[in-house]
Amino acid sequence: MAATDQRRSSQALPSYYRQVNTPEVSHSFRNFDDPDIFSEFDRSVRQVHSKNFVLDFGDDEAWCGFDLGVDSIKSLLKADRPSSLSTRWINIWKPQEQDDVLSALAKTYDFSPRLYALMCSKPRKRRSTPSSSKASSSFTRQLRRQAFSRRQPQDSLDLEDQIGMKDFNPKSDLSFDRGINQYDLADAVWHWSSVDWGRSFLCLGFNSLYKIAPSNSSEEDEVLAKSNLPAGKRVWSWLILCDDKTVITIHEDPYAHLDEGEQLNAQDEKALLAVRRNLINVFRQCSKGYDASSDNPLMQLPIRRRVGEGEVEQAHRATDAPGLLFYCLFDDWYSTYSLVAKLEHQYSAKLNDLRECMFKEPELSHIDHLHHLGQQLSVLRRLYQSYEYLIDRVLEKREPTLASLKNSHVLTSGGMGSPVLSSGNESLDTSTYIATRGIPEEHLLGVSLSSAARVRFERLKYRIRLYALSEIQECLDLKDQMVMMNFNLVALNQTFFVERLTRVTLLVAKITVLFLPVSLMTAYFSCQFRGVEFTVSEYWVWFGVVIALSISGLAFFSFISGTMEGKLAYKSFSRKMYEAGRLVLRQRGRGKGKGTS
């Protein structure tokens, strides 16, 4: 029975995969639109130890294979793909373990040596003790490392040290470039991005920030509050669009410290799902065996699913699919929407909570908290600005230069094949020539996007500017205002303390002044004069008189100076008398006016 099922599965394979003549391809590739097979692939895409997958799809069919070897990928790249499988998606996790696969892709699509070398960068493995791995997640350990590194001396924080150039000596070491690590650079500069053009590919490199579920740890909250980087998991990605309708995604391994067969804990599994959330959604939307009716409308993508069946749309689906796949993998709308809706990056909520704390008890420590929030927002703003820059480069109009056209032997006359340009007319306007004659696309750098993808990239650009960047700028402006407000509140609070101290001082002074005449009187009565004697009743009579006069004098002085009950005098007594006189004269003038009328 098993042999029968295997034979049926082999017969169900399209002839394209059978002609590849690789046992691994015949065994791995299965119908992606089958619900049962899709469920198995859906579990594989969420496994941390999955290395790669290749997905070929068209309007009517889709086939997928996981964890393919380099020989299988080379055979697939060399074979001519049928028109029924117009689009191919090659996804690579753990690129540090698949140099041979990266080499095959670089040779097929003619990557530059620099781009290929950067893709082969090895992330530094970071191991922690077993006890600490049980006590906290790797994300918490990463936060500890970031906070600890910021407490080190300044010389250890140099950019050269972070990207592996500490021991560089230009006079003695001519191979210093071997110390540069792409992933260390991306970790040091979060808004680092790159755009590479080739005659058969367009490559985008960028950082993505994924917010993971908090662990409700007070230690983690303390580290986050003192960090200058936004909370979340940073992952570097390469996104490549090729001229043969192939889309390649290469992702940094966020758990490079894991050994073969080692599993993630519960916290890190949630983080992995958050990192691959957009990829998993795109992967699901590419299968007709997945029921997307219960999904959020924002998560449904038009890659293989259409509502209508118009002939015009069907004619453009094969050419629109690669660009749409390229766009959907770049646009992580869920993260951007979470920022706008204040679901994940709750900087507005944090600022509002801090504002309430300031009104209750302003402290100088709030300034430090606001400083770290401002640094995190600045990093987040530069991250989204790098996305805007990438979109501008993708939408940038590509025009061939005169030299590239001559080197490509494009500038030839119609039937004779002789060169159009001679030594006398090399200043020919290139745009005029392109407008009058068609230029093959292979002579231009980069890969053209379909109109369906271009309009969506333009929409994404304005959405980032209108929602994400404006929200971040509003939080930064609020932060600056709160810094000044905190200083003013601290000054006002100090003023209240000074006023309270003044009241106490005035009270002590009044008590002192009150008993000073009594002290003088008591000293007088204690003197022994010849022929003069004082009785006890006389002493208490004079005591009452002196106390009464002292209290009356203090009350009159307090009223005149405006320090009654310890309150500060904001107006002098003469000013009060002048204003009172003016008010009396004004009322008398009004009374006379009414009498004459």
VOGU-3710 file (C-alpha; in Angstrom, 3 decimals, decimal comma):
1> maatdqrrss> 0,000/0,000/0,000  2,846/2,390/0,834  4,494/1,631/-2,509  1,184/2,308/-4,277  0,792/5,630/-2,529  4,357/6,563/-3,397  3,812/5,643/-7,041  0,639/7,732/-7,174  2,458/10,636/-5,577  5,262/10,300/-8,132
11> qalpsyyrqv> 2,782/10,145/-10,995  1,007/13,212/-9,658  4,218/15,223/-9,940  4,412/17,446/-13,009  6,836/16,320/-15,668  9,052/19,287/-14,826  10,057/17,779/-11,474  10,462/14,292/-12,909  12,788/15,637/-15,618  15,007/17,205/-13,002
21> ntpevshsfr> 16,029/13,619/-12,274  16,938/14,195/-8,626  15,532/11,725/-6,070  15,303/14,417/-3,408  13,142/16,613/-5,637  10,781/13,752/-6,454  10,516/12,859/-2,779  10,244/16,380/-1,314  7,952/18,228/-3,711  4,261/17,729/-3,062
31> nfddpdifse> 0,990/19,372/-3,978  0,808/22,591/-1,977  -2,921/23,004/-2,633  -3,782/19,733/-0,909  -5,187/20,592/2,576  -3,474/17,681/4,340  -0,087/18,334/2,754  -0,441/22,049/3,395  -1,032/21,373/7,099  2,243/19,467/7,232
41> fdrsvrqvhs> 4,098/22,255/5,466  2,457/24,815/7,754  3,979/23,035/10,746  7,371/22,899/9,055  7,460/26,637/8,374  7,120/27,242/12,119  9,985/24,919/13,105  13,202/26,579/14,215  15,380/23,906/12,588  13,819/24,214/9,097
51> knfvldfgdd> 16,531/25,382/6,695  14,800/26,270/3,421  11,885/25,674/1,123  11,134/26,137/-2,567  7,587/27,003/-3,624  6,549/27,009/-7,291  3,049/28,183/-8,069  0,759/29,482/-10,769  -2,942/30,126/-11,024  -3,967/26,472/-11,150
61> eawcgfdlgv> -1,317/24,555/-9,221  1,420/24,927/-6,605  4,207/22,588/-5,489  6,478/22,929/-2,487  9,493/21,162/-1,014  11,323/21,670/2,307  14,977/21,333/3,331  16,410/20,744/-0,138  20,092/20,093/-0,702  22,354/22,107/-2,943
71> dsiksllkad> 22,223/19,560/-5,780  18,440/19,709/-5,891  18,418/23,508/-5,894  21,044/23,621/-8,659  18,986/21,228/-10,775  15,834/23,290/-10,253  17,634/26,499/-11,206  19,033/24,986/-14,391  15,788/23,369/-15,582  13,305/25,397/-17,625
81> rpsslstrwi> 10,264/26,075/-15,477  6,899/25,579/-17,235  4,509/28,477/-17,708  1,973/26,816/-15,396  4,437/27,415/-12,528  5,182/31,011/-13,374  6,418/32,158/-9,946  9,042/30,655/-7,640  9,763/31,514/-4,017  13,061/30,349/-2,494
91> niwkpqeqdd> 13,269/30,945/1,241  16,451/30,350/3,255  16,803/30,222/7,024  20,151/29,601/8,737  22,218/30,992/5,817  25,434/30,453/7,797  24,930/26,699/7,316  24,132/26,852/3,574  27,092/28,505/1,869  26,831/26,083/-1,032
101> vlsalaktyd> 23,194/27,041/-1,640  24,075/30,732/-1,543  26,912/30,073/-3,976  24,524/28,364/-6,404  22,132/31,332/-6,249  24,963/33,835/-6,665  26,287/32,077/-9,757  22,851/31,697/-11,310  21,808/35,317/-10,907  25,297/36,858/-11,036
111> fsprlyalmc> 25,451/38,461/-7,597  28,330/40,817/-6,970  31,255/39,415/-4,942  30,557/41,864/-2,140  26,872/40,938/-1,934  27,648/37,234/-1,938  30,310/37,637/0,757  27,945/39,601/2,980  25,284/36,925/2,610  27,810/34,342/3,797
121> skprkrrstp> 28,596/36,275/6,991  28,701/34,120/10,101  26,748/35,315/13,129  28,623/35,086/16,368  27,231/32,300/18,502  26,312/33,387/21,986  25,965/30,649/24,548  24,631/31,054/28,042  24,753/28,789/31,053  22,022/26,166/31,428
131> ssskasssft> 20,784/27,722/34,631  20,290/31,100/33,036  18,604/29,579/30,004  16,056/27,993/32,288  15,508/31,144/34,266  14,954/33,537/31,385  14,537/33,626/27,641  17,260/34,462/25,155  15,560/37,793/24,532  16,049/38,762/28,177
141> rqlrrqafsr> 19,688/37,674/27,991  20,146/39,814/24,904  18,716/42,808/26,768  21,148/42,176/29,617  24,054/42,107/27,192  22,918/45,377/25,608  22,570/47,084/28,979  25,918/45,694/30,170  27,682/46,838/27,003  26,391/50,360/27,558
151> rqpqdsldle> 27,960/50,410/31,030  31,400/49,579/29,628  34,050/52,267/28,997  33,648/54,351/25,897  36,569/52,767/24,088  34,745/49,417/23,991  31,753/50,992/22,303  33,556/52,115/19,146  31,899/51,141/15,897  35,139/49,559/14,701
161> dqigmkdfnp> 35,127/47,250/17,714  31,493/46,305/17,165  31,951/45,294/13,536  35,197/43,411/14,157  37,844/45,997/13,145  39,447/46,546/16,559  42,818/45,133/15,559  42,920/46,741/12,140  46,244/48,298/11,214  46,212/49,675/7,642
171> ksdlsfdrgi> 49,997/49,597/7,448  50,518/45,980/8,429  47,215/44,185/7,828  45,957/44,331/4,255  43,247/41,708/4,791  41,284/43,706/7,321  38,029/43,194/5,394  37,795/39,653/6,674  36,907/41,026/10,108  33,794/42,880/8,923
181> nqydladavw> 30,632/41,047/9,870  27,338/41,964/8,240  25,203/40,898/11,180  27,293/42,778/13,745  26,973/45,902/11,622  23,207/45,417/11,344  23,015/44,968/15,112  25,061/48,110/15,761  23,131/50,304/13,273  19,479/49,292/13,249
191> hwssvdwgrs> 18,584/51,574/10,348  21,292/50,023/8,176  19,910/49,071/4,757  21,254/48,295/1,315  20,050/48,168/-2,280  21,928/46,149/-4,892  21,139/46,156/-8,592  22,109/43,581/-11,164  21,010/42,976/-14,717  19,027/39,984/-13,506
201> flclgfnsly> 18,099/40,862/-9,922  17,064/43,554/-7,462  18,191/42,968/-3,864  17,004/44,761/-0,723  18,711/44,341/2,650  17,034/45,703/5,758  16,407/45,219/9,450  12,990/44,280/10,778  11,798/44,795/14,342  9,317/42,344/15,829
211> kiapsnssee> 7,572/42,941/19,133  7,356/39,803/21,202  5,086/39,035/24,125  6,494/40,341/27,440  7,535/37,842/30,075  6,115/39,978/32,943  9,544/40,064/34,546  10,473/43,056/36,683  14,135/42,532/35,794  13,338/42,654/32,073
221> devlaksnlp> 11,217/45,790/32,525  14,094/47,478/34,347  16,529/46,607/31,564  14,105/47,851/28,902  13,578/51,120/30,756  17,334/51,811/30,695  17,912/50,660/27,114  18,346/53,031/24,185  16,940/50,465/21,731  13,260/49,668/21,184
231> agkrvwswli> 11,898/46,536/22,760  11,677/43,650/20,330  13,627/41,155/18,273  15,751/42,586/15,469  16,295/40,382/12,391  18,205/41,178/9,196  16,688/40,007/5,889  17,621/39,932/2,211  14,766/40,220/-0,283  15,653/39,523/-3,914
241> lcddktviti> 13,513/39,780/-7,057  14,974/38,019/-10,098  14,230/38,424/-13,788  12,940/34,838/-14,153  10,032/35,553/-11,769  11,865/34,136/-8,770  11,715/35,749/-5,338  14,453/34,858/-2,836  14,298/35,582/0,889  17,312/35,094/3,170
251> hedpyahlde> 16,848/35,639/6,895  19,317/36,065/9,721  19,160/33,249/12,239  18,003/34,846/15,524  18,824/31,635/17,389  22,232/30,818/15,976  23,331/29,730/19,447  21,111/26,636/19,315  22,783/23,293/18,798  21,465/20,737/16,332
261> geqlnaqdek> 18,323/19,168/17,790  18,037/21,645/20,658  14,537/23,033/21,123  13,368/26,474/22,132  11,646/27,224/25,388  8,079/28,509/25,476  9,066/32,184/25,484  11,416/31,816/22,519  8,821/29,820/20,568  6,446/32,759/20,877
271> allavrrnli> 9,239/35,064/19,732  9,925/32,834/16,714  6,262/32,949/15,690  6,324/36,741/16,009  9,433/36,957/13,815  7,938/34,707/11,126  4,397/36,054/11,448  4,338/37,904/8,129  6,209/35,127/6,307  3,794/32,506/7,623
281> nvfrqcskgy> 0,844/34,587/6,481  2,287/35,003/2,967  3,098/31,286/2,895  -0,495/30,421/3,795  -1,995/32,835/1,306  -0,069/31,108/-1,496  -1,997/27,867/-0,950  -5,530/27,203/-2,087  -5,704/24,431/0,494  -5,719/27,020/3,280
291> dassdnplmq> -9,082/28,352/4,416  -8,608/32,116/4,743  -12,277/32,930/5,326  -11,769/33,309/9,080  -8,622/35,467/8,776  -8,492/39,154/9,469  -9,271/41,032/6,226  -5,963/42,899/6,562  -4,077/39,604/6,391  -5,635/38,397/3,118
301> lpirrrvgeg> -3,343/38,859/0,108  -4,106/38,910/-3,644  -1,255/36,618/-4,687  -3,303/33,626/-5,850  -6,771/34,555/-4,669  -9,134/36,744/-6,669  -12,774/37,609/-6,215  -13,590/38,086/-9,880  -12,662/36,086/-12,956  -12,201/38,843/-15,505
311> eveqahratd> -10,204/38,065/-18,612  -8,012/41,136/-18,205  -7,023/40,163/-14,649  -6,345/36,576/-15,663  -4,072/37,780/-18,443  -1,913/39,748/-15,974  -1,806/37,274/-13,083  1,355/35,522/-14,252  3,273/38,803/-14,482  1,740/40,359/-11,353
321> apgllfyclf> 2,418/37,421/-9,009  6,227/37,852/-8,561  5,939/41,571/-7,828  3,021/41,028/-5,458  4,953/38,321/-3,628  7,970/40,638/-3,414  5,782/43,420/-2,010  3,917/41,258/0,510  7,162/39,910/1,933  8,470/43,455/2,359
331> ddwystyslv> 5,302/44,982/3,795  4,776/43,771/7,354  1,507/45,628/7,728  0,705/44,026/11,087  3,714/45,626/12,799  2,996/49,035/11,267  -0,681/48,827/12,196  0,227/47,802/15,739  2,353/50,923/16,048  -0,446/53,153/14,785
341> aklehqysak> -3,132/51,488/16,906  -0,830/51,528/19,969  -1,132/47,768/20,379  2,558/46,906/20,555  4,927/49,891/20,603  2,963/51,664/23,337  5,104/54,744/23,534  2,109/57,064/23,752  0,727/55,053/26,662  4,125/55,093/28,396
351> lndlrecmfk> 4,375/58,858/27,981  0,871/59,357/29,352  1,618/57,166/32,391  4,838/59,059/32,992  2,963/62,342/32,694  0,549/61,273/35,440  3,479/60,294/37,648  5,004/63,717/37,083  1,866/65,474/38,285  1,741/63,303/41,394
361> epelshidhl> 5,417/63,562/42,326  7,866/65,114/39,841  11,401/63,725/40,079  14,633/64,239/38,195  14,709/60,471/37,493  11,823/61,034/35,069  14,253/62,962/32,845  16,427/59,880/32,500  13,384/57,765/31,645  12,311/60,303/29,021
371> hhlgqqlsvl> 15,826/60,323/27,585  15,762/56,560/27,021  12,264/56,746/25,514  13,472/59,467/23,168  16,452/57,363/22,097  14,182/54,386/21,405  11,810/56,540/19,364  14,715/58,003/17,397  15,958/54,519/16,507  12,443/53,528/15,472
381> rrlyqsyeyl> 12,081/56,662/13,345  15,342/56,023/11,513  14,257/52,415/10,959  11,068/53,513/9,195  12,981/56,186/7,287  15,229/53,444/5,934  12,097/51,655/4,657  11,024/54,844/2,916  14,470/55,096/1,328  14,250/51,500/0,074
391> idrvlekrep> 10,850/52,148/-1,475  12,192/55,224/-3,259  15,005/53,156/-4,710  12,599/50,414/-5,811  10,325/52,928/-7,531  13,236/54,850/-9,020  13,099/55,145/-12,797  15,879/53,186/-14,449  17,446/54,655/-17,545  20,352/53,159/-19,510
401> tlaslknshv> 23,434/55,225/-20,034  25,054/55,749/-23,395  28,079/53,667/-22,415  25,983/50,705/-21,284  24,033/50,699/-24,543  27,212/50,764/-26,616  28,844/48,019/-24,545  25,694/45,894/-24,896  25,725/46,312/-28,731  22,222/47,754/-28,623
411> ltsggmgspv> 22,975/50,910/-30,584  22,948/49,403/-34,070  21,099/50,428/-37,155  18,081/48,470/-38,240  18,972/46,143/-41,101  22,702/46,484/-41,767  23,880/46,012/-38,192  26,363/48,892/-38,372  26,768/51,043/-35,269  24,447/54,001/-35,044
421> lssgnesldt> 26,923/56,061/-33,040  30,201/57,105/-34,548  32,982/59,299/-33,271  31,130/62,351/-34,472  27,743/61,811/-32,847  28,602/60,233/-29,455  26,719/63,058/-27,748  23,398/61,621/-28,920  20,622/62,161/-26,376  20,010/58,768/-24,791
431> styiatrgip> 16,436/59,541/-23,765  15,586/60,513/-27,323  17,018/57,277/-28,638  15,127/55,209/-26,053  11,905/57,014/-26,911  12,257/56,159/-30,596  13,614/52,623/-30,304  12,735/49,862/-27,891  15,524/48,881/-25,503  15,531/45,268/-24,245
441> eehllgvsls> 15,058/45,068/-20,485  18,085/42,842/-19,969  20,309/45,822/-20,760  18,957/47,759/-17,747  20,010/47,304/-14,133  17,451/45,810/-11,786  14,145/44,083/-12,413  10,978/45,896/-13,431  7,984/45,675/-11,132  4,489/45,193/-12,441
451> saarvrferl> 2,035/48,051/-12,074  0,144/46,087/-9,395  3,277/45,990/-7,216  4,331/49,587/-7,951  1,035/51,108/-6,834  1,205/49,109/-3,620  4,767/50,243/-2,920  3,669/53,833/-3,453  0,771/53,307/-1,062  3,123/51,770/1,502
461> kyrirlyals> 5,456/54,756/1,252  2,727/57,259/2,075  1,314/54,968/4,728  4,675/54,844/6,494  5,031/58,612/6,272  1,451/59,402/7,301  1,004/56,860/10,066  4,263/55,451/11,441  6,575/58,460/11,080  3,929/60,973/12,129
471> eiqecldlkd> 3,059/58,883/15,187  6,716/58,640/16,174  7,280/62,370/15,608  4,263/63,183/17,755  5,687/61,069/20,571  9,077/62,772/20,226  7,466/66,216/20,410  5,491/65,130/23,461  8,696/63,848/25,045  10,422/67,221/24,563
481> qmvmmnfnlv> 7,445/69,004/26,089  7,404/66,631/29,039  11,087/67,283/29,735  10,405/71,003/30,086  7,233/70,298/32,045  9,124/68,076/34,476  11,686/70,810/35,118  8,880/73,305/35,729  7,065/70,905/38,037  10,244/70,225/39,996
491> alnqtffver> 10,830/73,986/40,323  7,213/74,508/41,398  7,494/71,694/43,900  10,625/73,265/45,322  8,743/76,559/45,579  6,055/74,834/47,645  8,747/73,429/49,941  10,287/76,878/50,317  6,874/78,355/51,134  6,251/75,643/53,700
501> ltrvtllvak> 9,653/76,288/55,227  8,885/79,999/55,260  5,648/79,371/57,173  7,508/77,338/59,767  10,185/80,000/60,031  7,585/82,760/60,472  5,783/80,724/63,117  9,001/80,215/65,092  9,854/83,898/64,718  6,398/84,951/65,931
511> itvlflpvsl> 6,646/82,689/68,960  10,068/84,124/69,706  8,820/87,692/69,335  5,734/86,880/71,403  7,704/85,714/74,436  10,538/88,233/74,142  8,646/91,035/76,034  7,548/88,502/78,631  11,164/87,447/79,080  12,188/91,080/79,599
521> mtayfscqfr> 9,351/91,587/82,052  10,278/88,443/83,977  13,879/89,626/84,140  12,690/92,966/85,521  10,582/91,320/88,195  13,453/89,073/89,170  15,667/92,063/89,996  16,001/92,973/93,707  15,519/96,686/94,116  15,883/98,434/97,515
531> gveftvseyw> 12,508/99,208/99,020  10,633/97,608/96,129  8,817/94,294/96,387  6,632/92,521/93,815  3,840/90,184/94,619  2,777/87,181/92,607  -0,541/88,735/91,624  1,220/91,829/90,278  3,503/89,605/88,182  0,593/87,793/86,524
541> vwfgvvials> -1,278/91,035/85,896  1,678/92,509/84,083  2,226/89,162/82,328  -1,321/89,321/80,915  -0,893/92,919/79,829  2,419/92,227/78,068  1,083/89,111/76,360  -1,996/90,960/75,114  0,071/93,849/73,779  2,498/91,403/72,123
551> isglaffsfi> -0,302/89,467/70,432  -1,953/92,689/69,230  1,346/93,990/67,887  2,106/90,733/66,065  -1,380/90,623/64,531  -1,111/94,203/63,331  2,374/93,613/61,904  1,249/90,414/60,150  -1,668/92,220/58,595  0,488/95,107/57,436
561> sgtmegklay> 3,250/92,859/55,996  0,852/90,318/54,470  2,246/87,346/56,405  -0,930/86,453/58,238  -1,004/82,651/58,881  2,412/82,310/57,260  1,280/83,214/53,718  3,675/85,105/51,501  3,000/88,753/50,673  2,488/89,212/46,935
571> ksfsrkmyea> 1,418/92,868/47,327  2,751/95,482/49,711  0,459/97,211/52,246  0,830/100,548/50,485  -0,214/98,944/47,191  -3,268/97,419/48,823  -4,255/100,766/50,362  -3,814/102,518/47,000  -6,006/99,981/45,201  -8,630/100,147/47,945
581> grlvlrqrgr> -8,730/103,970/47,693  -9,185/103,847/43,926  -12,004/101,359/44,312  -13,802/103,599/46,848  -13,467/106,671/44,636  -14,738/104,739/41,633  -17,813/103,530/43,504  -18,558/107,074/44,722  -18,286/108,412/41,155  -20,762/105,792/39,943
591> gkgkgts> -23,155/106,691/42,766  -23,105/110,408/41,891  -23,708/109,634/38,224  -26,797/107,620/39,064  -28,103/110,405/41,356  -27,850/113,160/38,721  -29,508/110,991/36,088
//
